[in-house]
Amino acid sequence: MDAQQEKEAKILRNTRTIAVVGCSKEEGKPSHDIPAYMQSVGFRIVPVNPNADMILGEKCYKNVKEIPFKVDLVDVFRPSNEALSVTMAAFEAGITRVWLQLGIYSKEAEDFAASKGMEFVMDRCIMVEYNKLKDAI
């Protein structure tokens, strides 16, 4: 296992509740199907979508700062240019782990996370990595 995989395995090992920023109510979209899969393997999914009331049987929140309970990880399905603001909001909400989905890059978000001691993954699909690493989790 390489250093990146070790980092991801540690994050997933210490995660039970995932806030999904940009979670979609539309089946067939990665931002719906990936959280649904993670829910099916035992993670609690907390959808963050200001345009929905419920997704995957869970109450939606407008942003991560509104979630009234402990969240272990923020998984981001938003454009790269929103990654910094989502990472900053996660930090303000006391969430120390952020995962940017495949295709989402933000050096600014990565630098901010590093400056705050946050765990941070960028441009990786949480479902794909979970399936590669599940025996190590």
N, C-alpha and C positions, 0 to 999 in steps of 0.2 A: 504494500500500500504506500503510495507516495504522500508527500506532505499535504497536498491539497485534499486528498481523500481522508487523511487523518483528521484534518480540520473539519471537514464536512461530517464525518462519522461522529466526532465529539459534539458538534452542534446538534445533530439529529438524536444522539443518545440523551442529550439534556433537554429535549423538546417534547412536550406533550400537547401544548396549545399553540396553534398557528393562526395569527391574524393574516388574512389574505387581502391585501390592498389591490383593488381592481377585480375582485372575484365577480364572475359573471353568472347570471341566471340562465344563460343560453347553453343548453347541452350542445356538445360538439365543438365548443370553443375551448382552447387549452386552459383559459382562465376559469372555466367551470370544471372541466373533466379532470385536471390535475388535482385541484383541491378535493374533488369528489373521491378520487383514488386515495389520496392521503387520509381522508376521513375513513374510508373503507378498511384501511390497515391499522386504524386505532388512534389516529391523531384527532384532537378536537379542532375543528375548523371554525374560525370566527370571520365571517365575511365583512369586508369593509367596502361599501359601495353606497354612495349617497342616493342612488336611483332605485334602490330596492329595499323592501322591508324584511324579506326572508330569502335566504338561499341555502340549499342543502339542509333544510330543516332548522337552520340557525338564524337568530335575529341578526340583521345587518346593522352596522354602525357607519356613520358618515365619515369618521376618521379614527385613527388608532387611539387618539387621546380621549375619546368618548367611552372606550371599553372599560367597564367598571370592575374588572377582575384581572388576575395575573395572566399575561401572555408571554410565552417563552421566545417566540420568533415572529418576525414580520416577513412574509413572503410577498414579493412585489411583482405584480402584473400590470405595470404602467409604463409609459414611454420613458426612455432614458433621462430625458430632461426633467422628469419629476422625481427621480431617484434621490436626489439630495434632500428635497423637502420632506419626502417620506422618511428618510433616514433620520433627519432632524426631529421629526414628530415622534418617531419611535423612541429616540433618546429622551425627549421631553416626557414621554409617557412611562419612562423607566424600563423600556424594553432594550436589551443589550445585544440582540442578535437580529441581523437583517440579511435576507437572501434575495438577490435580484435574479429573476428567471432568465432562462436562455435568451440571448439577444439583447439583454438590457445591460448597458455599460455606463458607469459614471465614476470617473476618477475623483471628482469632487466628493461624491458620497463615500467612496472608499477612504479618501483622506480624512473626511470628517469622522467616520467610524473609527479609524485608527487613532485619531487625536483624542477620542473619548473612551478608548479601550473596549470598543464594541467588537463582537465577532461579526464578520462580514464575508459574504460569498457573492460573486458577481458572474453573470453569464453562464449559469448552470441550472439545469432543470432539476428541481427538488425531487420529482418522481423518479427520474432516471437515476439520479445519484443514490436515492434511497434504495432502489432495487439493486444497484451494484454493491451497496454497502450493508444491506440489511443483516447479513450474517455477522458483521462486526459491531452492530449497534446493540 
